């Protein structure tokens, strides 16, 4: 029963839903390096002191 149901669902989707187009740029843009930079920015924001805004600004610059 499961294969027949799956076949019916795939057939219906193929007829009525728009297909996803993949291109060379269709890949994950969020790299481990960006993840680390985002973590560093969050840490700088949480640990800022009255004169610590320069660390936050530097972390933002690196992320962007």
Phi and psi restraints in degrees (range 20) as a CNS / XPLOR table:
assign (resid 1 and name C) (resid 2 and name N)
       (resid 2 and name CA) (resid 2 and name C) 1.0 -61.2 20.0 2
assign (resid 2 and name N) (resid 2 and name CA)
       (resid 2 and name C) (resid 3 and name N) 1.0 -45.4 20.0 2
assign (resid 2 and name C) (resid 3 and name N)
       (resid 3 and name CA) (resid 3 and name C) 1.0 -62.2 20.0 2
assign (resid 3 and name N) (resid 3 and name CA)
       (resid 3 and name C) (resid 4 and name N) 1.0 -37.1 20.0 2
assign (resid 3 and name C) (resid 4 and name N)
       (resid 4 and name CA) (resid 4 and name C) 1.0 -66.5 20.0 2
assign (resid 4 and name N) (resid 4 and name CA)
       (resid 4 and name C) (resid 5 and name N) 1.0 -40.7 20.0 2
assign (resid 4 and name C) (resid 5 and name N)
       (resid 5 and name CA) (resid 5 and name C) 1.0 -65.1 20.0 2
assign (resid 5 and name N) (resid 5 and name CA)
       (resid 5 and name C) (resid 6 and name N) 1.0 -43.3 20.0 2
assign (resid 5 and name C) (resid 6 and name N)
       (resid 6 and name CA) (resid 6 and name C) 1.0 -63.1 20.0 2
assign (resid 6 and name N) (resid 6 and name CA)
       (resid 6 and name C) (resid 7 and name N) 1.0 -41.3 20.0 2
assign (resid 6 and name C) (resid 7 and name N)
       (resid 7 and name CA) (resid 7 and name C) 1.0 -62.5 20.0 2
assign (resid 7 and name N) (resid 7 and name CA)
       (resid 7 and name C) (resid 8 and name N) 1.0 -41.6 20.0 2
assign (resid 7 and name C) (resid 8 and name N)
       (resid 8 and name CA) (resid 8 and name C) 1.0 -65.0 20.0 2
assign (resid 8 and name N) (resid 8 and name CA)
       (resid 8 and name C) (resid 9 and name N) 1.0 -41.9 20.0 2
assign (resid 8 and name C) (resid 9 and name N)
       (resid 9 and name CA) (resid 9 and name C) 1.0 -66.3 20.0 2
assign (resid 9 and name N) (resid 9 and name CA)
       (resid 9 and name C) (resid 10 and name N) 1.0 -43.7 20.0 2
assign (resid 9 and name C) (resid 10 and name N)
       (resid 10 and name CA) (resid 10 and name C) 1.0 -64.3 20.0 2
assign (resid 10 and name N) (resid 10 and name CA)
       (resid 10 and name C) (resid 11 and name N) 1.0 -41.9 20.0 2
assign (resid 10 and name C) (resid 11 and name N)
       (resid 11 and name CA) (resid 11 and name C) 1.0 -61.9 20.0 2
assign (resid 11 and name N) (resid 11 and name CA)
       (resid 11 and name C) (resid 12 and name N) 1.0 -43.1 20.0 2
assign (resid 11 and name C) (resid 12 and name N)
       (resid 12 and name CA) (resid 12 and name C) 1.0 -63.9 20.0 2
assign (resid 12 and name N) (resid 12 and name CA)
       (resid 12 and name C) (resid 13 and name N) 1.0 -45.4 20.0 2
assign (resid 12 and name C) (resid 13 and name N)
       (resid 13 and name CA) (resid 13 and name C) 1.0 -63.8 20.0 2
assign (resid 13 and name N) (resid 13 and name CA)
       (resid 13 and name C) (resid 14 and name N) 1.0 -39.7 20.0 2
assign (resid 13 and name C) (resid 14 and name N)
       (resid 14 and name CA) (resid 14 and name C) 1.0 -62.4 20.0 2
assign (resid 14 and name N) (resid 14 and name CA)
       (resid 14 and name C) (resid 15 and name N) 1.0 -35.0 20.0 2
assign (resid 14 and name C) (resid 15 and name N)
       (resid 15 and name CA) (resid 15 and name C) 1.0 -78.3 20.0 2
assign (resid 15 and name N) (resid 15 and name CA)
       (resid 15 and name C) (resid 16 and name N) 1.0 -34.1 20.0 2
assign (resid 15 and name C) (resid 16 and name N)
       (resid 16 and name CA) (resid 16 and name C) 1.0 -112.5 20.0 2
assign (resid 16 and name N) (resid 16 and name CA)
       (resid 16 and name C) (resid 17 and name N) 1.0 -20.4 20.0 2
assign (resid 16 and name C) (resid 17 and name N)
       (resid 17 and name CA) (resid 17 and name C) 1.0 -101.5 20.0 2
assign (resid 17 and name N) (resid 17 and name CA)
       (resid 17 and name C) (resid 18 and name N) 1.0 148.9 20.0 2
assign (resid 17 and name C) (resid 18 and name N)
       (resid 18 and name CA) (resid 18 and name C) 1.0 -75.2 20.0 2
assign (resid 18 and name N) (resid 18 and name CA)
       (resid 18 and name C) (resid 19 and name N) 1.0 135.5 20.0 2
assign (resid 18 and name C) (resid 19 and name N)
       (resid 19 and name CA) (resid 19 and name C) 1.0 -75.8 20.0 2
assign (resid 19 and name N) (resid 19 and name CA)
       (resid 19 and name C) (resid 20 and name N) 1.0 145.6 20.0 2
assign (resid 19 and name C) (resid 20 and name N)
       (resid 20 and name CA) (resid 20 and name C) 1.0 -76.8 20.0 2
assign (resid 20 and name N) (resid 20 and name CA)
       (resid 20 and name C) (resid 21 and name N) 1.0 130.3 20.0 2
assign (resid 20 and name C) (resid 21 and name N)
       (resid 21 and name CA) (resid 21 and name C) 1.0 -97.9 20.0 2
assign (resid 21 and name N) (resid 21 and name CA)
       (resid 21 and name C) (resid 22 and name N) 1.0 129.1 20.0 2
assign (resid 21 and name C) (resid 22 and name N)
       (resid 22 and name CA) (resid 22 and name C) 1.0 -106.3 20.0 2
assign (resid 22 and name N) (resid 22 and name CA)
       (resid 22 and name C) (resid 23 and name N) 1.0 139.8 20.0 2
assign (resid 22 and name C) (resid 23 and name N)
       (resid 23 and name CA) (resid 23 and name C) 1.0 -132.5 20.0 2
assign (resid 23 and name N) (resid 23 and name CA)
       (resid 23 and name C) (resid 24 and name N) 1.0 -179.9 20.0 2
assign (resid 23 and name C) (resid 24 and name N)
       (resid 24 and name CA) (resid 24 and name C) 1.0 -65.5 20.0 2
assign (resid 24 and name N) (resid 24 and name CA)
       (resid 24 and name C) (resid 25 and name N) 1.0 -23.9 20.0 2
assign (resid 24 and name C) (resid 25 and name N)
       (resid 25 and name CA) (resid 25 and name C) 1.0 -92.0 20.0 2
assign (resid 25 and name N) (resid 25 and name CA)
       (resid 25 and name C) (resid 26 and name N) 1.0 3.1 20.0 2
assign (resid 25 and name C) (resid 26 and name N)
       (resid 26 and name CA) (resid 26 and name C) 1.0 -83.7 20.0 2
assign (resid 26 and name N) (resid 26 and name CA)
       (resid 26 and name C) (resid 27 and name N) 1.0 76.2 20.0 2
assign (resid 26 and name C) (resid 27 and name N)
       (resid 27 and name CA) (resid 27 and name C) 1.0 -144.4 20.0 2
assign (resid 27 and name N) (resid 27 and name CA)
       (resid 27 and name C) (resid 28 and name N) 1.0 167.5 20.0 2
assign (resid 27 and name C) (resid 28 and name N)
       (resid 28 and name CA) (resid 28 and name C) 1.0 -67.5 20.0 2
assign (resid 28 and name N) (resid 28 and name CA)
       (resid 28 and name C) (resid 29 and name N) 1.0 130.2 20.0 2
assign (resid 28 and name C) (resid 29 and name N)
       (resid 29 and name CA) (resid 29 and name C) 1.0 -97.0 20.0 2
assign (resid 29 and name N) (resid 29 and name CA)
       (resid 29 and name C) (resid 30 and name N) 1.0 -14.0 20.0 2
assign (resid 29 and name C) (resid 30 and name N)
       (resid 30 and name CA) (resid 30 and name C) 1.0 -88.2 20.0 2
assign (resid 30 and name N) (resid 30 and name CA)
       (resid 30 and name C) (resid 31 and name N) 1.0 97.9 20.0 2
assign (resid 30 and name C) (resid 31 and name N)
       (resid 31 and name CA) (resid 31 and name C) 1.0 -88.7 20.0 2
assign (resid 31 and name N) (resid 31 and name CA)
       (resid 31 and name C) (resid 32 and name N) 1.0 164.2 20.0 2
assign (resid 31 and name C) (resid 32 and name N)
       (resid 32 and name CA) (resid 32 and name C) 1.0 -59.5 20.0 2
assign (resid 32 and name N) (resid 32 and name CA)
       (resid 32 and name C) (resid 33 and name N) 1.0 -32.7 20.0 2
assign (resid 32 and name C) (resid 33 and name N)
       (resid 33 and name CA) (resid 33 and name C) 1.0 -64.1 20.0 2
assign (resid 33 and name N) (resid 33 and name CA)
       (resid 33 and name C) (resid 34 and name N) 1.0 -42.6 20.0 2
assign (resid 33 and name C) (resid 34 and name N)
       (resid 34 and name CA) (resid 34 and name C) 1.0 -66.1 20.0 2
assign (resid 34 and name N) (resid 34 and name CA)
       (resid 34 and name C) (resid 35 and name N) 1.0 -35.2 20.0 2
assign (resid 34 and name C) (resid 35 and name N)
       (resid 35 and name CA) (resid 35 and name C) 1.0 -62.8 20.0 2
assign (resid 35 and name N) (resid 35 and name CA)
       (resid 35 and name C) (resid 36 and name N) 1.0 -42.9 20.0 2
assign (resid 35 and name C) (resid 36 and name N)
       (resid 36 and name CA) (resid 36 and name C) 1.0 -65.3 20.0 2
assign (resid 36 and name N) (resid 36 and name CA)
       (resid 36 and name C) (resid 37 and name N) 1.0 -40.4 20.0 2
assign (resid 36 and name C) (resid 37 and name N)
       (resid 37 and name CA) (resid 37 and name C) 1.0 -64.4 20.0 2
assign (resid 37 and name N) (resid 37 and name CA)
       (resid 37 and name C) (resid 38 and name N) 1.0 -38.4 20.0 2
assign (resid 37 and name C) (resid 38 and name N)
       (resid 38 and name CA) (resid 38 and name C) 1.0 -65.7 20.0 2
assign (resid 38 and name N) (resid 38 and name CA)
       (resid 38 and name C) (resid 39 and name N) 1.0 -39.7 20.0 2
assign (resid 38 and name C) (resid 39 and name N)
       (resid 39 and name CA) (resid 39 and name C) 1.0 -62.8 20.0 2
assign (resid 39 and name N) (resid 39 and name CA)
       (resid 39 and name C) (resid 40 and name N) 1.0 -41.9 20.0 2
assign (resid 39 and name C) (resid 40 and name N)
       (resid 40 and name CA) (resid 40 and name C) 1.0 -62.8 20.0 2
assign (resid 40 and name N) (resid 40 and name CA)
       (resid 40 and name C) (resid 41 and name N) 1.0 -39.1 20.0 2
assign (resid 40 and name C) (resid 41 and name N)
       (resid 41 and name CA) (resid 41 and name C) 1.0 -64.8 20.0 2
assign (resid 41 and name N) (resid 41 and name CA)
       (resid 41 and name C) (resid 42 and name N) 1.0 -44.8 20.0 2
assign (resid 41 and name C) (resid 42 and name N)
       (resid 42 and name CA) (resid 42 and name C) 1.0 -61.0 20.0 2
assign (resid 42 and name N) (resid 42 and name CA)
       (resid 42 and name C) (resid 43 and name N) 1.0 -40.8 20.0 2
assign (resid 42 and name C) (resid 43 and name N)
       (resid 43 and name CA) (resid 43 and name C) 1.0 -65.2 20.0 2
assign (resid 43 and name N) (resid 43 and name CA)
       (resid 43 and name C) (resid 44 and name N) 1.0 -41.1 20.0 2
assign (resid 43 and name C) (resid 44 and name N)
       (resid 44 and name CA) (resid 44 and name C) 1.0 -63.9 20.0 2
assign (resid 44 and name N) (resid 44 and name CA)
       (resid 44 and name C) (resid 45 and name N) 1.0 -39.0 20.0 2
assign (resid 44 and name C) (resid 45 and name N)
       (resid 45 and name CA) (resid 45 and name C) 1.0 -67.5 20.0 2
assign (resid 45 and name N) (resid 45 and name CA)
       (resid 45 and name C) (resid 46 and name N) 1.0 -42.7 20.0 2
assign (resid 45 and name C) (resid 46 and name N)
       (resid 46 and name CA) (resid 46 and name C) 1.0 -68.2 20.0 2
assign (resid 46 and name N) (resid 46 and name CA)
       (resid 46 and name C) (resid 47 and name N) 1.0 -33.4 20.0 2
assign (resid 46 and name C) (resid 47 and name N)
       (resid 47 and name CA) (resid 47 and name C) 1.0 -101.0 20.0 2
assign (resid 47 and name N) (resid 47 and name CA)
       (resid 47 and name C) (resid 48 and name N) 1.0 15.1 20.0 2
assign (resid 47 and name C) (resid 48 and name N)
       (resid 48 and name CA) (resid 48 and name C) 1.0 -70.5 20.0 2
assign (resid 48 and name N) (resid 48 and name CA)
       (resid 48 and name C) (resid 49 and name N) 1.0 145.2 20.0 2
assign (resid 48 and name C) (resid 49 and name N)
       (resid 49 and name CA) (resid 49 and name C) 1.0 -111.1 20.0 2
assign (resid 49 and name N) (resid 49 and name CA)
       (resid 49 and name C) (resid 50 and name N) 1.0 178.4 20.0 2
assign (resid 49 and name C) (resid 50 and name N)
       (resid 50 and name CA) (resid 50 and name C) 1.0 -55.2 20.0 2
assign (resid 50 and name N) (resid 50 and name CA)
       (resid 50 and name C) (resid 51 and name N) 1.0 -34.8 20.0 2
assign (resid 50 and name C) (resid 51 and name N)
       (resid 51 and name CA) (resid 51 and name C) 1.0 -103.9 20.0 2
assign (resid 51 and name N) (resid 51 and name CA)
       (resid 51 and name C) (resid 52 and name N) 1.0 12.6 20.0 2
assign (resid 51 and name C) (resid 52 and name N)
       (resid 52 and name CA) (resid 52 and name C) 1.0 -93.7 20.0 2
assign (resid 52 and name N) (resid 52 and name CA)
       (resid 52 and name C) (resid 53 and name N) 1.0 11.1 20.0 2
assign (resid 52 and name C) (resid 53 and name N)
       (resid 53 and name CA) (resid 53 and name C) 1.0 -66.4 20.0 2
assign (resid 53 and name N) (resid 53 and name CA)
       (resid 53 and name C) (resid 54 and name N) 1.0 -23.9 20.0 2
assign (resid 53 and name C) (resid 54 and name N)
       (resid 54 and name CA) (resid 54 and name C) 1.0 -64.9 20.0 2
assign (resid 54 and name N) (resid 54 and name CA)
       (resid 54 and name C) (resid 55 and name N) 1.0 -34.9 20.0 2
assign (resid 54 and name C) (resid 55 and name N)
       (resid 55 and name CA) (resid 55 and name C) 1.0 -65.4 20.0 2
assign (resid 55 and name N) (resid 55 and name CA)
       (resid 55 and name C) (resid 56 and name N) 1.0 -40.2 20.0 2
assign (resid 55 and name C) (resid 56 and name N)
       (resid 56 and name CA) (resid 56 and name C) 1.0 -65.0 20.0 2
assign (resid 56 and name N) (resid 56 and name CA)
       (resid 56 and name C) (resid 57 and name N) 1.0 -45.3 20.0 2
assign (resid 56 and name C) (resid 57 and name N)
       (resid 57 and name CA) (resid 57 and name C) 1.0 -63.4 20.0 2
assign (resid 57 and name N) (resid 57 and name CA)
       (resid 57 and name C) (resid 58 and name N) 1.0 -39.5 20.0 2
assign (resid 57 and name C) (resid 58 and name N)
       (resid 58 and name CA) (resid 58 and name C) 1.0 -65.9 20.0 2
assign (resid 58 and name N) (resid 58 and name CA)
       (resid 58 and name C) (resid 59 and name N) 1.0 -41.6 20.0 2
assign (resid 58 and name C) (resid 59 and name N)
       (resid 59 and name CA) (resid 59 and name C) 1.0 -64.2 20.0 2
assign (resid 59 and name N) (resid 59 and name CA)
       (resid 59 and name C) (resid 60 and name N) 1.0 -39.0 20.0 2
assign (resid 59 and name C) (resid 60 and name N)
       (resid 60 and name CA) (resid 60 and name C) 1.0 -63.9 20.0 2
assign (resid 60 and name N) (resid 60 and name CA)
       (resid 60 and name C) (resid 61 and name N) 1.0 -44.2 20.0 2
assign (resid 60 and name C) (resid 61 and name N)
       (resid 61 and name CA) (resid 61 and name C) 1.0 -59.6 20.0 2
assign (resid 61 and name N) (resid 61 and name CA)
       (resid 61 and name C) (resid 62 and name N) 1.0 -44.5 20.0 2
assign (resid 61 and name C) (resid 62 and name N)
       (resid 62 and name CA) (resid 62 and name C) 1.0 -63.7 20.0 2
assign (resid 62 and name N) (resid 62 and name CA)
       (resid 62 and name C) (resid 63 and name N) 1.0 -38.9 20.0 2
assign (resid 62 and name C) (resid 63 and name N)
       (resid 63 and name CA) (resid 63 and name C) 1.0 -67.5 20.0 2
assign (resid 63 and name N) (resid 63 and name CA)
       (resid 63 and name C) (resid 64 and name N) 1.0 -42.4 20.0 2
